[in-house]
Amino acid sequence: MGGAKGSDPEGDWMALVGTTADYEGVEDMVDEMLRVGPPPRVGVPAIAKAPMIIDTDLGGDPDDTVALVVAARRVPELRLVVTSDEYGGQRARLARYLLDLAGRPDVRVATGSDLGNSRMWFMDGVCPAEVPRQDDDVVGVIDEVCSGIEGRIRWVGMGPLSNLARLQREAPVLLPRLAVTQMGGAINYRDPSRAEHNFRVDAEAAIRMVPELGRWNPTFVVSDVTFNPAMEITRESALYERWGRLDARPWERVLREHFDRWTTKYPGSMQHDALALAAALLWPGVRFVREHVVLDDIARMSLKADGAEIKMSISADYAAFMVWLEKALD
């Protein structure tokens, strides 16, 4: 009922009410159905087609690179990429290079927060010398992009929350417009002595922004769900082999180079950020619940009844996700 082409949902609803009225003892139910009216039409939520901004610490773990390529190829609404935990502007240059290779010169790039870290950078020398440094007025660029958009904007956080904290300080009027999906945080982190990586790298920003974002219904894809070998790409993975073919596309060669460098130190890359992107795209394989959370003084997350309310991931269909990811990179 109501699903066929040319159907009349309101007519179907009235027919259901009329049929129900034929039965004795349900007069109150019929009256209530008539009072409330038909259910709303089911369709694609507006946020599913909203413009997107990605915030990434690209150039460390290759999961950011994978997620950015997926977004470039599969999200026509992608408008802007900003970088976080910068390495002297090199993450932004790498983003520009990858977007161009993936056929998205229209997507702007801005150089974001630089926290002075150097450990998580694996891509020296990958960008050709002619790839320029990117605009470092990150708040100005975000403001300019948002000013040309009506309604809400999807913000997909794949790094620390530093840029959001800067927005909150310098352009707080923009925050309510952002539908934030953030990879980060953990309730039961694998190392209980410290916070999850994206929170730990800029603990001050995480401590500040989690309760602030809690005012606008944020989504957190937490490490409890993303740290799972079922969605790890290794040297034995079909995707890795595909990226090394003689006929590999230019962006695939960059992915292969990134994984080659990464796997000299780590066995593989779990696709934390690609899963966060999938969640932002409303892919149905991630399950969420509403929780109230607090952060301690080193940004470790825990549940607490009077904490900030967030939508938090609790499980994912990993096999289905890897099928989705392979198709997105096809």
C-alpha positions as CSV (number, residue, x, y, z in Angstrom):
1,M,0.0,0.0,0.0
2,G,1.4,3.4,-0.9
3,G,4.6,2.1,-2.5
4,A,3.7,1.7,-6.2
5,K,4.3,4.4,-8.8
6,G,1.3,6.7,-9.0
7,S,-0.1,5.6,-5.7
8,D,-2.1,8.0,-3.5
9,P,-0.9,7.7,0.2
10,E,-3.6,9.9,1.5
11,G,-6.3,7.9,-0.4
12,D,-4.8,4.7,1.0
13,W,-4.9,6.1,4.5
14,M,-8.6,7.0,4.2
15,A,-9.3,3.6,2.8
16,L,-7.6,2.0,5.8
17,V,-9.7,4.2,8.1
18,G,-12.8,3.3,6.3
19,T,-12.0,-0.4,6.5
20,T,-11.2,-0.1,10.2
21,A,-14.6,1.6,10.8
22,D,-16.4,-1.5,9.6
23,Y,-15.3,-3.4,12.8
24,E,-17.2,-3.0,16.0
25,G,-15.6,-1.7,19.1
26,V,-12.9,0.4,17.4
27,E,-14.7,3.7,17.2
28,D,-12.2,5.4,19.4
29,M,-9.3,4.2,17.3
30,V,-11.0,5.5,14.1
31,D,-11.6,8.9,15.7
32,E,-8.0,9.1,16.7
33,M,-6.8,8.1,13.2
34,L,-9.0,10.8,11.7
35,R,-7.7,13.3,14.2
36,V,-4.0,12.6,13.7
37,G,-4.3,12.1,10.0
38,P,-2.1,10.1,7.7
39,P,1.6,9.5,8.6
40,P,4.1,11.7,6.9
41,R,5.3,10.7,3.4
42,V,8.5,8.6,3.6
43,G,11.3,10.0,1.5
44,V,15.0,10.8,1.5
45,P,15.8,13.1,4.5
46,A,17.0,16.5,3.4
47,I,20.3,16.1,5.3
48,A,21.1,13.2,3.0
49,K,21.7,15.6,0.1
50,A,23.1,18.5,2.2
51,P,26.4,20.0,1.3
52,M,29.4,18.3,3.0
53,I,32.6,19.5,4.7
54,I,35.2,17.0,5.7
55,D,37.7,17.6,8.5
56,T,40.7,15.2,8.2
57,D,44.2,14.6,9.5
58,L,45.1,13.0,6.1
59,G,48.5,11.5,5.7
60,G,48.8,9.4,8.8
61,D,46.6,6.3,9.0
62,P,45.5,5.6,5.4
63,D,41.8,5.3,6.5
64,D,41.6,9.1,6.0
65,T,42.9,8.7,2.4
66,V,40.4,5.9,1.7
67,A,37.5,8.0,3.1
68,L,38.5,11.1,1.2
69,V,38.6,9.2,-2.1
70,V,35.2,7.7,-1.4
71,A,33.8,11.1,-0.7
72,A,35.4,12.6,-3.8
73,R,33.9,9.9,-6.0
74,R,30.6,9.3,-4.4
75,V,29.5,12.5,-2.7
76,P,28.7,15.2,-5.3
77,E,27.7,17.5,-2.4
78,L,31.3,17.6,-1.1
79,R,32.2,21.3,-1.0
80,L,35.2,21.7,1.3
81,V,38.0,19.7,2.9
82,V,39.8,21.2,5.9
83,T,42.8,19.6,7.5
84,S,43.6,19.1,11.2
85,D,46.7,18.2,13.2
86,E,48.6,19.8,10.2
87,Y,52.2,19.0,9.3
88,G,53.3,22.3,8.0
89,G,50.5,22.5,5.4
90,Q,51.4,19.2,3.8
91,R,48.1,17.5,4.7
92,A,46.2,20.2,2.9
93,R,48.5,19.8,-0.2
94,L,47.9,16.1,-0.2
95,A,44.1,16.7,0.0
96,R,44.3,19.0,-3.0
97,Y,46.4,16.5,-4.9
98,L,44.0,13.6,-4.2
99,L,40.9,15.5,-5.0
100,D,42.4,16.5,-8.3
101,L,43.3,12.9,-9.1
102,A,39.8,11.8,-8.2
103,G,38.3,14.4,-10.6
104,R,37.1,16.9,-8.0
105,P,39.0,20.2,-8.7
106,D,35.7,22.0,-7.6
107,V,36.2,21.0,-4.0
108,R,38.0,23.6,-2.0
109,V,40.7,22.9,0.5
110,A,41.8,24.9,3.6
111,T,44.7,24.3,5.9
112,G,43.5,23.9,9.4
113,S,44.9,23.5,12.9
114,D,48.6,22.7,13.4
115,L,49.3,21.2,16.8
116,G,53.0,20.8,16.3
117,N,52.9,17.0,15.9
118,S,55.1,15.1,13.5
119,R,54.6,11.5,14.4
120,M,51.6,10.7,12.2
121,W,52.9,11.8,8.8
122,F,53.8,9.2,6.2
123,M,53.6,10.9,2.9
124,D,56.7,13.0,2.4
125,G,57.4,13.6,-1.3
126,V,54.2,12.2,-2.7
127,C,52.7,15.5,-3.8
128,P,54.3,17.0,-6.9
129,A,56.2,20.2,-6.3
130,E,53.6,22.2,-8.4
131,V,50.8,21.4,-5.9
132,P,50.5,24.7,-4.1
133,R,50.0,25.4,-0.4
134,Q,46.4,25.9,0.4
135,D,44.5,28.8,2.0
136,D,45.2,28.9,5.7
137,D,42.3,31.1,6.7
138,V,40.3,28.1,7.7
139,V,37.5,30.0,9.5
140,G,37.2,32.5,6.7
141,V,37.0,29.7,4.1
142,I,34.4,27.8,6.1
143,D,32.3,31.0,6.6
144,E,32.5,31.7,2.9
145,V,31.4,28.2,1.9
146,C,28.6,28.2,4.4
147,S,27.4,31.7,3.4
148,G,26.5,30.3,0.0
149,I,24.4,27.5,1.4
150,E,20.8,27.4,2.7
151,G,20.0,25.0,5.5
152,R,22.3,22.6,7.4
153,I,25.7,21.4,6.3
154,R,27.1,17.9,6.9
155,W,30.4,18.1,8.8
156,V,32.3,14.8,8.9
157,G,35.1,14.9,11.4
158,M,38.0,12.4,10.8
159,G,40.6,14.0,13.0
160,P,40.8,16.0,16.3
161,L,38.1,18.6,17.1
162,S,40.5,21.5,16.9
163,N,38.8,23.2,13.9
164,L,35.4,22.9,15.5
165,A,36.8,24.5,18.7
166,R,38.3,27.4,16.6
167,L,34.9,27.9,14.9
168,Q,33.3,28.0,18.3
169,R,35.7,30.7,19.4
170,E,35.7,32.8,16.2
171,A,32.4,32.1,14.4
172,P,30.0,30.5,16.8
173,V,27.0,31.4,14.7
174,L,28.1,28.6,12.3
175,L,28.0,25.7,14.7
176,P,24.2,25.3,14.8
177,R,24.2,24.9,11.1
178,L,26.6,21.9,11.2
179,A,25.2,18.4,11.3
180,V,28.3,16.8,12.9
181,T,29.3,13.2,12.4
182,Q,32.6,12.7,14.3
183,M,34.9,9.7,14.4
184,G,36.3,9.7,17.9
185,G,35.9,8.9,21.5
186,A,35.5,5.5,23.2
187,I,33.7,4.2,26.2
188,N,36.0,1.1,26.6
189,Y,39.2,2.2,24.9
190,R,41.8,-0.5,24.4
191,D,44.2,1.4,26.5
192,P,42.3,2.6,29.6
193,S,45.1,4.9,30.6
194,R,44.5,7.3,27.8
195,A,41.8,8.7,25.5
196,E,41.0,7.6,22.0
197,H,43.4,9.1,19.4
198,N,41.3,11.9,17.9
199,F,40.3,13.1,21.4
200,R,43.8,12.6,22.8
201,V,45.6,14.6,20.1
202,D,43.7,17.8,21.1
203,A,42.2,16.9,24.5
204,E,41.3,20.5,25.2
205,A,39.2,20.8,22.0
206,A,37.4,17.5,22.7
207,I,36.6,18.5,26.3
208,R,35.3,21.8,25.2
209,M,33.4,20.7,22.1
210,V,31.6,17.5,23.1
211,P,29.2,19.3,25.5
212,E,29.0,22.2,23.1
213,L,28.0,20.0,20.2
214,G,25.6,18.1,22.4
215,R,23.2,21.1,21.9
216,W,22.8,20.2,18.2
217,N,22.4,16.4,18.1
218,P,25.9,15.2,17.1
219,T,26.7,11.7,15.9
220,F,29.8,10.0,17.3
221,V,31.2,6.9,15.6
222,V,33.3,5.6,18.5
223,S,36.5,3.5,18.5
224,D,34.6,0.7,20.4
225,V,32.9,0.1,17.0
226,T,35.6,1.1,14.5
227,F,38.6,-0.7,16.0
228,N,37.7,-4.1,14.6
229,P,39.9,-6.3,12.3
230,A,36.8,-7.2,10.3
231,M,37.2,-3.9,8.5
232,E,41.0,-3.8,8.3
233,I,42.8,-3.4,4.9
234,T,46.1,-5.3,4.8
235,R,48.6,-6.4,2.2
236,E,46.4,-9.5,1.7
237,S,43.3,-7.5,1.0
238,A,41.7,-7.5,-2.5
239,L,41.6,-3.7,-2.4
240,Y,45.3,-3.5,-1.8
241,E,46.0,-5.9,-4.7
242,R,43.7,-3.9,-6.9
243,W,45.6,-0.7,-6.2
244,G,48.8,-2.3,-7.3
245,R,47.7,-3.4,-10.8
246,L,49.5,-2.1,-13.9
247,D,46.3,-0.4,-15.0
248,A,45.6,1.2,-11.6
249,R,44.1,4.7,-11.7
250,P,46.3,7.6,-10.4
251,W,44.4,7.9,-7.1
252,E,44.7,4.1,-6.6
253,R,48.5,4.4,-7.0
254,V,48.5,7.0,-4.2
255,L,46.5,4.7,-2.0
256,R,48.9,1.8,-2.7
257,E,51.9,4.0,-1.9
258,H,50.2,5.2,1.4
259,F,49.5,1.6,2.4
260,D,53.0,0.5,1.5
261,R,54.5,3.2,3.8
262,W,52.0,2.6,6.6
263,T,52.5,-1.2,6.6
264,T,56.2,-0.9,7.2
265,K,55.2,0.0,10.8
266,Y,51.6,-1.4,11.2
267,P,50.0,-4.6,10.0
268,G,47.0,-2.8,8.3
269,S,44.5,0.0,8.5
270,M,41.1,-0.3,10.1
271,Q,38.7,1.8,8.3
272,H,37.5,4.1,11.1
273,D,37.0,7.2,9.0
274,A,35.3,5.4,6.1
275,L,32.8,4.0,8.5
276,A,32.2,7.5,9.9
277,L,31.7,8.7,6.3
278,A,29.2,5.9,5.7
279,A,27.3,6.9,8.8
280,A,27.1,10.5,7.6
281,L,25.8,9.2,4.3
282,L,23.0,7.4,6.3
283,W,24.3,4.0,5.3
284,P,22.1,1.7,7.4
285,G,24.7,-0.8,8.6
286,V,25.8,1.3,11.7
287,R,23.5,1.1,14.7
288,F,23.2,4.0,17.1
289,V,21.7,4.8,20.5
290,R,21.3,8.0,22.4
291,E,23.7,8.3,25.4
292,H,24.8,10.9,27.8
293,V,28.6,11.2,28.1
294,V,31.3,13.2,29.9
295,L,35.0,13.6,29.3
296,D,37.6,13.6,32.1
297,D,40.6,15.9,32.2
298,I,42.5,13.9,29.6
299,A,39.4,13.5,27.3
300,R,38.6,9.9,28.3
301,M,34.9,9.4,27.6
302,S,32.4,7.7,30.0
303,L,28.7,7.4,30.3
304,K,26.9,9.7,32.8
305,A,23.3,10.5,33.2
306,D,23.8,14.3,33.3
307,G,26.4,14.4,30.5
308,A,26.1,15.7,27.0
309,E,23.5,13.9,24.9
310,I,25.0,12.3,21.7
311,K,24.0,9.8,19.2
312,M,26.7,7.1,19.6
313,S,27.5,4.0,17.5
314,I,27.2,0.7,19.3
315,S,27.6,-1.8,16.4
316,A,28.2,-2.2,12.7
317,D,27.7,-4.9,10.0
318,Y,31.3,-5.2,9.1
319,A,30.9,-7.6,6.2
320,A,28.3,-5.4,4.6
321,F,30.4,-2.4,5.2
322,M,33.4,-3.9,3.4
323,V,31.1,-4.7,0.4
324,W,29.9,-1.1,0.5
325,L,33.5,0.2,0.6
326,E,34.7,-2.0,-2.3
327,K,31.8,-0.8,-4.4
328,A,32.5,2.8,-3.5
329,L,36.1,2.5,-4.6
330,D,35.2,0.6,-7.8
